[in-house]
């Protein structure tokens, strides 16, 4: 066993995994897995820069994670940063802050590399299951981007496109600095057109419709699973490898797009940091399912974070 730590810093959240990894058996045993909503990508789509308050929220989470990593005595650490930090003019400021706190330089990876990590993390434990036909289409709906990966034992094709729950919310659902509550039909139509254009772009590289099993990752998808199961609180055990039928995704998406902030916040399994962006994330998933004709989505709690951990191990 090798004790490793992995940090995934995205547009909406930063996450930590400390685990014991056994490359020979393919076993990854969690010691600590946590997530903090920091909204690092706040305003990046509009300004091209990381906001000072967003950086400070992220650095505060890094200080917390540094203590956890030290407590568990992880031998190796890898810090991967994705969409927001790729897009920002002042990303050097972000890199210096992380290096000072955690002692490692964040790797601002490409979308394609991000897709490979997501695929490994999501599918490593699916190998050998005869109820899930290959090839898989792994879809990681993040805050700033969505990764599409088709593969079986390994990646065949991957593409990252700039459509995510935070980016779509800020681009289409915000007026005068406030999220429209609920959005207008015109706003939803504009958001849907943006998503469809991104799917056209993804299909230039990735044969989306050749996949037999759709695997959905990240907070928008896992939250939809919690809502579909009417969970009294977020429960990763119940969510991991759950399946959501297309009709249920469509119904929940319609409900979220026509609800108020208070109604979304009242959902027991809803993280406060997702209240304003969950409708956009749901619409991304629904659009993907309609594009490929998926009857259901298999939800995975294991994703890019697990892929990063395996790359360290």
C-alpha positions in Angstrom: 0.0 0.0 0.0 1.1 3.5 -0.8 -0.5 6.4 1.2 -1.3 9.2 -1.3 -3.1 12.5 -1.3 -4.9 14.1 -4.2 -6.4 17.5 -4.6 -8.7 18.5 -7.4 -9.3 22.2 -7.6 -12.1 23.1 -10.0 -14.3 26.1 -10.8 -16.8 25.5 -8.1 -15.2 23.3 -5.5 -11.9 22.0 -4.2 -11.7 18.4 -3.0 -9.2 16.3 -1.1 -8.7 12.5 -1.1 -6.2 10.8 1.2 -6.1 7.1 0.5 -4.1 3.9 0.7 -3.5 2.6 -2.9 -2.5 -0.9 -3.9 -1.7 -0.9 -7.7 -1.4 -4.7 -7.8 -5.0 -5.3 -6.7 -6.5 -2.1 -8.0 -7.8 -1.2 -4.5 -8.1 2.3 -3.2 -9.0 2.6 0.4 -10.3 6.0 1.5 -8.9 7.6 4.7 -10.3 11.0 4.2 -12.5 12.4 1.4 -13.8 16.0 1.7 -15.1 18.8 -0.5 -15.4 22.6 0.0 -17.3 25.0 -2.2 -14.9 27.9 -2.9 -16.3 29.2 -6.2 -12.7 29.8 -7.5 -14.2 30.6 -11.0 -16.3 33.5 -9.7 -16.5 36.0 -12.5 -13.7 34.4 -14.6 -15.9 34.0 -17.7 -16.6 37.8 -17.6 -13.3 39.3 -16.3 -10.7 36.7 -17.3 -9.2 36.9 -13.8 -9.5 35.1 -10.4 -11.2 37.4 -7.9 -9.2 38.2 -4.7 -12.1 36.9 -2.5 -12.2 33.6 -4.5 -8.5 33.1 -4.1 -8.7 33.7 -0.3 -11.6 31.1 0.0 -9.5 28.6 -1.9 -6.3 29.3 0.1 -8.3 28.8 3.4 -9.4 25.4 2.2 -5.8 24.5 1.2 -4.7 25.4 4.8 -7.3 23.0 6.2 -6.3 20.3 3.7 -2.6 20.7 4.6 -3.4 19.8 8.2 -5.4 16.7 7.2 -2.6 15.5 4.8 0.0 16.0 7.6 -2.2 14.2 10.1 -2.5 11.1 7.9 1.1 11.1 6.9 0.6 10.9 3.1 3.8 10.0 1.3 2.9 11.7 -2.0 0.7 14.6 -3.0 -0.5 15.8 -6.3 -2.6 19.0 -6.8 -4.4 19.3 -10.1 -6.2 22.5 -11.1 -8.8 22.6 -13.9 -11.0 25.0 -15.8 -11.0 28.3 -13.9 -7.3 28.4 -13.4 -6.6 27.5 -17.0 -8.7 30.5 -18.1 -7.4 33.1 -15.7 -4.8 35.8 -16.5 -3.5 35.9 -12.9 -3.2 32.2 -12.4 0.4 32.7 -11.3 -1.0 34.3 -8.1 -3.0 31.1 -7.5 0.1 28.9 -8.2 2.2 30.8 -5.7 -0.4 30.7 -3.0 -0.9 26.9 -3.3 2.9 26.3 -3.3 3.4 28.3 -0.1 0.6 26.4 1.7 1.0 22.8 0.5 4.5 22.7 -0.8 3.6 21.5 -4.2 2.9 23.4 -7.4 -0.6 23.0 -8.8 -0.6 21.4 -12.2 -2.9 23.4 -14.4 -3.8 20.5 -16.7 -5.3 20.5 -20.1 -8.9 19.5 -20.6 -7.8 16.3 -22.3 -5.6 15.3 -19.4 -8.5 16.1 -17.1 -10.7 13.7 -19.1 -8.2 10.9 -18.8 -8.1 11.2 -15.0 -11.9 11.3 -14.8 -12.2 8.2 -16.9 -9.7 6.2 -14.8 -11.3 7.2 -11.6 -14.9 6.5 -12.8 -14.3 3.1 -14.5 -11.5 1.3 -12.7 -13.9 -0.5 -10.4 -16.5 -1.1 -13.2 -14.2 -3.6 -14.9 -15.7 -7.1 -14.9 -19.3 -6.0 -14.4 -21.4 -7.7 -17.1 -24.5 -5.5 -16.4 -22.8 -2.4 -17.9 -22.0 -2.7 -21.6 -18.9 -1.2 -23.1 -17.8 1.2 -24.4 -18.5 3.7 -21.6 -19.1 7.4 -22.1 -17.9 9.2 -19.0 -19.2 12.7 -18.6 -17.7 15.0 -15.9 -19.9 18.1 -15.5 -17.8 20.6 -13.7 -18.3 24.2 -12.9 -16.5 25.7 -15.9 -16.2 22.8 -18.3 -17.5 19.4 -19.1 -15.3 16.4 -20.1 -16.4 13.7 -22.5 -14.5 10.5 -22.6 -15.3 7.3 -24.6 -13.4 4.1 -23.8 -13.4 0.6 -22.6 -10.3 -0.6 -20.7 -8.6 2.6 -21.9 -9.5 6.0 -23.4 -10.4 6.0 -27.0 -11.3 9.6 -27.4 -11.7 12.6 -25.1 -12.7 16.3 -25.4 -13.2 19.1 -22.9 -15.7 21.9 -23.7 -16.4 25.1 -21.9 -19.8 24.3 -20.6 -20.3 23.9 -16.9 -22.8 24.7 -14.2 -21.1 27.9 -13.0 -20.2 29.2 -16.4 -23.7 28.6 -17.8 -25.3 30.2 -14.7 -23.1 33.3 -14.9 -23.3 33.6 -18.7 -27.1 33.2 -19.0 -28.9 33.3 -15.7 -27.4 36.4 -14.0 -28.9 39.9 -14.4 -27.4 42.9 -12.5 -25.2 40.6 -10.5 -28.1 38.4 -9.2 -29.3 35.0 -10.4 -32.7 35.2 -12.0 -35.2 33.4 -9.8 -36.5 31.4 -11.5 -35.0 31.9 -15.0 -37.0 33.1 -17.9 -37.8 30.9 -20.9 -35.5 33.1 -23.1 -32.7 32.5 -20.6 -33.2 28.8 -20.6 -33.3 28.7 -24.4 -30.1 30.7 -24.7 -28.4 28.3 -22.2 -29.7 25.3 -24.1 -28.4 26.7 -27.4 -24.9 27.1 -25.8 -24.9 23.6 -24.5 -26.0 22.1 -27.9 -23.2 24.0 -29.6 -20.7 22.5 -27.1 -22.1 19.0 -27.8 -21.6 19.6 -31.5 -18.0 20.5 -30.7 -17.5 17.4 -28.6 -18.9 15.2 -31.3 -16.2 16.3 -33.7 -13.7 14.4 -31.5 -15.6 11.9 -29.4 -18.1 9.4 -30.8 -20.7 10.1 -28.2 -23.4 7.9 -29.7 -21.3 4.8 -29.9 -21.3 4.4 -26.1 -23.5 1.8 -24.5 -23.2 3.0 -20.9 -23.4 6.6 -19.7 -21.4 7.3 -16.5 -22.0 10.7 -14.9 -19.6 12.4 -12.5 -19.4 15.5 -10.3 -21.7 17.4 -8.0 -24.5 18.3 -10.5 -25.0 14.6 -11.3 -24.6 13.2 -7.7 -27.0 15.9 -6.4 -29.6 14.8 -9.0 -29.3 11.3 -7.8 -29.9 12.4 -4.2 -33.0 14.3 -5.3 -34.2 11.3 -7.4 -33.9 9.1 -4.4 -35.5 11.7 -2.1 -32.6 11.3 0.4 -33.1 13.0 3.7 -29.4 14.1 3.5 -26.6 13.6 1.0 -25.4 10.0 1.3 -22.5 9.0 -0.9 -23.0 5.3 -0.3 -26.6 5.5 -1.7 -25.6 7.7 -4.6 -22.5 5.8 -5.8 -23.5 3.5 -8.7 -27.1 4.5 -8.5 -29.0 4.8 -11.8 -31.3 7.6 -12.8 -33.7 7.0 -15.7 -34.0 9.6 -18.4 -37.6 10.5 -17.5 -36.5 11.3 -13.9 -33.7 13.5 -15.1 -36.1 15.4 -17.3 -38.6 15.8 -14.6 -36.1 17.0 -12.0 -34.5 19.4 -14.5 -37.8 20.9 -15.3 -38.6 21.3 -11.6 -35.2 23.0 -10.9 -35.5 25.4 -13.8 -38.9 26.5 -12.5 -38.1 26.8 -8.8 -37.0 29.6 -6.6 -33.8 29.9 -4.7 -35.7 29.1 -1.5 -37.4 26.0 -3.0 -34.0 24.7 -4.2 -32.3 25.4 -0.9 -35.1 23.5 1.0 -34.1 20.3 -0.8 -32.6 18.2 2.1 -29.6 16.8 0.1 -28.7 20.2 -1.6 -25.3 21.6 -0.7 -25.7 25.4 -0.1 -23.0 26.1 -2.7 -25.0 24.4 -5.4 -28.3 26.1 -5.0 -27.8 28.7 -7.6 -26.0 26.5 -10.2 -27.8 23.1 -10.0 -30.4 24.0 -12.6 -27.7 24.7 -15.2 -25.9 21.5 -14.3 -29.1 19.5 -14.6 -29.8 21.0 -18.1 -26.3 20.0 -19.2 -26.9 16.4 -18.2 -30.4 16.3 -19.7 -29.0 17.7 -23.0 -26.3 15.0 -23.2 -28.8 12.2 -22.5 -31.1 13.5 -25.2 -28.2 13.9 -27.7 -27.1 10.2 -27.3 -30.5 8.7 -26.6 -29.4 7.4 -23.1 -32.2 5.6 -21.2 -30.3 6.1 -17.9 -27.2 7.5 -16.3 -25.0 5.5 -13.9 -23.8 7.9 -11.2 -20.3 7.6 -9.8 -18.9 9.2 -6.7 -15.4 8.2 -8.0 -14.1 10.6 -10.6 -11.1 12.8 -11.4 -10.0 12.8 -7.7 -9.6 9.0 -7.7 -7.8 9.2 -11.1 -5.4 11.7 -9.7 -4.7 9.4 -6.7 -4.0 6.5 -9.0 -1.6 8.6 -11.0 0.3 9.3 -7.8 0.3 5.7 -6.7 
